[in-house]
Amino acid sequence: MSYKPEYFRVTKVKDLLVDEATGKKIRVSGDAKDSVYKFLDEKIREACQDLVNKLPRKSKGPEKGHLKRITLKEDDF
């Protein structure tokens, strides 16, 4: 394994890979681990960018398009 995940701990992935219908745990082969970790990193990056894009932005003046606030609130979800 040469890819080191940036946004999550590898030990937590095993808890997520469970078939909901049967409760069986899904294993990841050694050669597929890098691909799975890259996939998860990309999805986390995309989800965080979606949250940032949902924040309100200014619509007038020289700061048009700039964020009105930089704090995520419960309502953003």
C-alpha positions in Angstrom: 0.0 0.0 0.0 1.6 3.2 -1.1 -1.3 5.7 -1.0 -1.8 7.4 2.3 -5.3 8.8 2.9 -5.5 12.5 3.7 -9.0 12.9 5.2 -9.8 9.8 7.1 -8.4 7.0 9.2 -8.0 3.6 7.5 -9.1 1.7 10.6 -12.6 3.3 10.4 -13.2 2.1 6.8 -13.8 -1.5 7.8 -16.7 -0.5 10.0 -18.4 1.2 7.0 -18.1 -1.7 4.6 -21.0 -3.7 5.7 -23.9 -5.0 3.6 -27.0 -3.5 5.2 -29.3 -6.3 4.0 -27.4 -9.2 5.5 -25.0 -7.6 7.9 -22.0 -9.2 6.2 -18.7 -7.4 6.3 -17.1 -6.6 2.9 -13.4 -7.2 2.6 -11.0 -5.2 0.4 -8.2 -7.0 -1.3 -4.6 -5.8 -0.9 -4.3 -4.5 -4.5 -7.6 -2.7 -4.3 -7.0 -0.8 -1.1 -5.2 2.1 -2.8 -8.1 2.6 -5.2 -10.7 2.5 -2.4 -8.8 5.0 -0.3 -8.3 7.4 -3.3 -12.1 7.0 -4.0 -13.0 7.9 -0.4 -10.6 10.8 -0.3 -12.1 12.3 -3.5 -15.7 11.8 -2.2 -14.8 13.5 1.1 -13.2 16.4 -0.8 -16.3 16.8 -3.1 -18.7 16.7 -0.1 -16.8 19.4 1.7 -16.7 21.5 -1.4 -20.5 21.1 -1.8 -20.9 22.4 1.8 -18.8 25.4 1.1 -20.7 26.1 -2.2 -24.0 26.1 -0.2 -22.9 29.0 2.0 -24.6 32.3 1.2 -22.7 34.7 -1.0 -22.8 38.5 -1.5 -24.8 39.4 -4.6 -23.9 43.1 -5.1 -21.0 45.5 -5.0 -17.2 44.9 -5.4 -17.3 41.8 -3.2 -19.9 40.1 -5.4 -19.5 36.3 -5.1 -17.6 36.5 -1.8 -18.9 34.5 1.2 -21.3 36.3 3.5 -20.3 34.0 6.4 -17.6 31.4 7.0 -19.3 29.3 9.6 -21.3 26.2 8.9 -24.6 26.1 10.7 -27.1 23.3 11.4 -29.4 24.9 8.7 -26.8 24.3 6.1 -27.4 20.5 6.3 
